[in-house]
Amino acid sequence: MPFIIGLFAFTLIPIIASFALSFTNYDILSTPKFAGLDNFIRMFTQDPVFWKSFGVTFFYAVVSVPLKLIMALMVAMFFQRSSKATSVYRAVYYLPSIMGGSVAVAVLWRRMFASDGVINSVLQQFGIACDTGWLSGTKTAIWTLIILSVWQFGSSMLVFLAGLKQIPVTLYEAAKVDGCSRVKQFFKITLPMLTPIIFFNLIQQTINAFMAFTQSYVITGGKPLNSTLFYTVYMYQRSFQYSEMGYGSAMAWFMLIVVAFLTIMIFRSSNSWVYRASEEE
């Protein structure tokens, strides 16, 4: 019963309410007024910031997700061999995934990439004269958020690690007998056998990337010149700062459709690159 109550109160009812509000003009305080498709027409044809925020979010997802999966796989393969300290190292590397979305880490990240922050200090120690304001440049600010996302690879790493342990050792033994190098073993055995895990992580991290909020809101506030304005942050601004809840609801449903479309495309493409042992049998 608690689960059913929570499902209806915090999931189903808000979803239905947001769908209804997307066709209205609603400022939170007064009664919603039916507006038809006005919010969607305005969103697509009259709001350049909408397209700017969508483009920033799309770029962030396209770049950060592959980099995060590559980093997670590299670390997982490094920890594949068990030792006495392996469990400690796994916990340490997993911590960023737990803490990375917090406001405290976002504030710390903002200080690190300030003109007088740790990053510039470290570069100066290596003889590189650098006083760059990483968060104030339109070309560099988004990369600070991407680096933060890649740093949070812990959850994907653990999934990859579990997948690596499921690969039969006999495959590697047979490959060694045939004279295969480690590189060939990775591309011929490890990578194909991990494709179901890659597929799972790809879906999860793509959805998370389009839902990113704290990084942009706390670290940059969408600045400079909206170069780091995530879609969710702009949706929040329209909904609560400008009291345009109807417009914000329309934005939310557009993003839902986009994420659903991308998820379907990834699922359809999986037939050509995801290895399934059951199909071979």
C-alpha positions in Angstrom: 0.0 0.0 0.0 2.7 2.6 0.7 4.3 1.9 -2.7 0.9 2.2 -4.4 0.2 5.5 -2.7 3.6 6.8 -3.5 3.3 5.7 -7.1 0.0 7.5 -7.6 0.9 10.6 -5.5 4.4 11.3 -6.8 4.4 9.7 -10.3 1.2 9.0 -12.1 -0.8 12.0 -10.9 2.0 14.5 -11.6 2.5 13.0 -15.1 -1.2 13.4 -15.9 -1.3 16.9 -14.4 1.8 18.1 -16.4 0.2 16.7 -19.6 -3.0 18.7 -18.9 -1.1 21.8 -17.9 1.0 21.8 -21.1 -2.1 22.9 -23.0 -2.8 25.8 -20.6 -1.5 29.2 -19.4 -0.8 28.6 -15.7 1.2 30.9 -13.4 0.9 28.6 -10.3 -1.2 31.1 -8.4 -4.3 31.6 -10.6 -6.6 29.1 -12.3 -5.1 27.5 -15.5 -6.5 28.8 -18.7 -6.8 26.6 -21.7 -4.4 27.7 -24.5 -4.4 24.8 -26.9 -1.1 24.3 -28.7 0.1 27.8 -28.0 2.9 26.6 -25.7 4.2 24.2 -28.2 4.0 26.7 -31.1 5.8 29.3 -29.0 8.4 26.7 -28.0 9.3 25.7 -31.5 9.0 29.0 -33.4 9.4 31.9 -30.9 11.9 30.9 -28.3 15.5 30.7 -29.4 16.7 30.0 -25.9 14.7 26.8 -26.0 16.7 25.5 -29.0 19.9 26.8 -27.4 19.3 24.8 -24.2 18.3 21.7 -26.2 21.5 22.0 -28.3 23.7 22.4 -25.2 22.1 19.4 -23.5 22.3 17.3 -26.6 26.0 18.1 -27.0 26.6 17.4 -23.3 25.0 13.9 -23.7 26.7 13.0 -26.9 30.1 13.8 -25.6 29.9 12.9 -21.9 28.2 9.5 -22.2 30.8 7.8 -24.4 33.7 9.3 -22.4 32.1 8.1 -19.2 31.6 4.5 -20.5 35.1 4.4 -21.8 36.6 5.5 -18.5 34.3 3.1 -16.6 35.4 0.2 -18.8 39.1 1.0 -18.4 38.9 1.2 -14.6 36.8 -2.0 -14.5 39.3 -3.9 -16.5 42.1 -2.6 -14.2 40.2 -3.9 -11.1 39.3 -7.2 -12.8 42.1 -9.0 -11.0 41.3 -9.3 -7.3 43.8 -8.3 -4.6 43.5 -7.4 -0.9 43.0 -3.7 -1.6 40.6 -4.1 -4.6 37.4 -3.8 -2.6 38.7 -0.6 -1.0 39.7 0.9 -4.4 36.3 0.0 -5.8 34.5 1.8 -3.0 36.8 4.9 -3.5 36.1 5.0 -7.2 32.4 4.5 -6.7 32.1 7.5 -4.3 32.0 10.1 -7.0 28.8 8.5 -8.4 27.2 9.0 -5.1 28.5 12.5 -4.3 28.9 13.9 -7.8 25.3 15.1 -8.1 25.4 16.9 -4.8 25.4 20.7 -4.3 28.6 20.5 -2.2 30.6 18.8 -5.0 29.2 21.3 -7.5 30.3 24.2 -5.4 33.8 22.6 -5.0 34.0 22.0 -8.7 33.2 25.7 -9.3 36.0 26.8 -7.1 38.5 24.3 -8.7 37.9 25.8 -12.1 37.9 29.4 -11.1 40.7 31.7 -12.3 42.4 31.4 -8.9 41.4 27.8 -8.4 43.3 24.5 -8.0 43.4 23.7 -11.7 45.3 26.8 -12.7 47.5 26.4 -9.6 48.5 22.9 -10.7 49.2 24.1 -14.2 51.4 26.8 -12.9 53.4 24.3 -10.9 54.3 22.6 -14.1 55.5 25.9 -15.6 52.3 26.7 -17.6 51.3 30.3 -16.9 47.5 30.0 -16.8 44.9 32.3 -15.2 42.1 31.2 -17.4 38.6 31.5 -16.1 37.4 28.1 -17.3 33.8 28.9 -16.3 33.7 32.3 -17.9 34.6 31.1 -21.4 31.9 30.0 -23.8 34.1 27.3 -25.3 35.5 26.0 -22.0 32.6 26.2 -19.5 30.7 23.3 -21.0 33.8 21.1 -20.8 34.1 21.6 -17.0 30.6 20.1 -16.7 31.5 17.2 -19.1 34.6 16.4 -17.0 32.5 16.3 -13.9 30.1 13.9 -15.6 33.0 11.6 -16.7 34.3 11.7 -13.1 31.1 10.1 -11.9 31.8 6.8 -13.7 31.5 4.6 -10.6 28.1 3.0 -11.1 28.9 2.1 -14.7 32.2 0.7 -13.6 30.6 -1.7 -11.2 28.2 -2.9 -13.8 31.1 -3.4 -16.2 33.0 -5.3 -13.5 30.1 -7.6 -12.9 29.9 -8.3 -16.7 33.7 -9.0 -17.0 33.4 -11.6 -14.3 30.7 -13.4 -16.3 32.9 -13.9 -19.3 34.1 -17.6 -19.4 37.8 -17.9 -18.7 38.0 -20.8 -21.2 37.6 -18.3 -24.0 40.7 -16.5 -23.0 42.6 -19.8 -22.5 41.6 -20.9 -26.0 42.7 -17.5 -27.4 46.1 -17.8 -25.7 46.6 -21.3 -27.2 45.8 -19.8 -30.7 48.4 -17.1 -30.1 46.0 -14.1 -29.7 47.5 -11.0 -28.2 45.8 -9.1 -25.4 44.6 -6.5 -27.9 42.9 -9.1 -30.1 41.4 -10.8 -27.0 39.9 -7.5 -26.0 38.3 -6.8 -29.4 37.4 -10.4 -30.2 36.3 -11.7 -26.8 35.9 -9.0 -24.1 34.1 -6.3 -26.1 31.6 -8.6 -27.9 30.7 -10.4 -24.7 30.3 -7.0 -22.9 27.9 -5.6 -25.5 24.8 -6.3 -23.4 26.4 -4.5 -20.5 27.4 -1.6 -22.8 23.8 -1.5 -24.1 22.4 -1.3 -20.5 24.9 1.4 -19.4 24.3 3.4 -22.6 20.6 3.5 -22.0 21.0 4.5 -18.3 23.7 7.1 -18.9 21.9 8.7 -21.9 18.7 9.2 -19.8 20.8 10.6 -16.9 22.6 13.0 -19.2 19.4 14.5 -20.5 18.1 14.8 -16.9 21.3 16.6 -15.6 20.4 19.7 -13.6 22.6 20.4 -10.5 25.8 20.8 -12.5 24.6 23.6 -14.7 22.4 25.2 -12.0 25.0 25.4 -9.3 28.3 25.6 -11.1 27.5 28.0 -14.0 23.9 29.0 -13.7 23.7 28.5 -17.5 26.4 31.1 -18.1 28.2 32.5 -20.0 25.8 33.4 -22.8 23.7 30.3 -22.1 26.6 28.1 -23.3 26.0 25.8 -20.3 22.2 26.2 -20.0 20.9 22.7 -19.6 17.4 22.0 -20.8 16.2 21.1 -17.3 17.6 24.3 -15.9 15.8 26.4 -18.5 12.6 24.4 -17.9 13.0 25.1 -14.2 13.5 28.8 -14.9 10.4 29.1 -17.0 8.3 27.1 -14.6 9.3 28.6 -11.3 11.3 31.8 -11.8 9.0 33.2 -14.6 5.8 31.4 -13.2 5.1 29.8 -16.6 4.1 26.3 -15.4 2.1 25.6 -18.5 5.1 26.4 -20.7 7.4 24.4 -18.5 5.1 21.4 -18.7 5.1 21.5 -22.5 8.9 21.6 -22.4 8.9 18.5 -20.1 6.7 16.5 -22.5 8.9 17.4 -25.4 12.0 16.2 -23.6 10.1 13.0 -22.6 9.4 12.4 -26.3 13.0 13.0 -27.3 14.4 10.7 -24.7 11.8 8.0 -25.5 12.7 8.3 -29.2 16.5 8.0 -28.5 15.8 5.0 -26.3 13.8 3.3 -29.0 16.5 4.0 -31.6 19.2 2.5 -29.3 17.0 -0.6 -28.7 16.5 -1.0 -32.5 20.1 -0.6 -33.2 21.0 -3.2 -30.6 20.1 -6.0 -33.1 23.2 -5.2 -35.1 25.8 -4.9 -32.4 24.6 -6.5 -29.1 25.8 -10.1 -28.7 23.1 -12.5 -27.5 24.1 -16.0 -26.6 20.5 -17.3 -26.8 20.3 -16.3 -30.5 23.5 -18.2 -31.2 22.1 -21.3 -29.6 
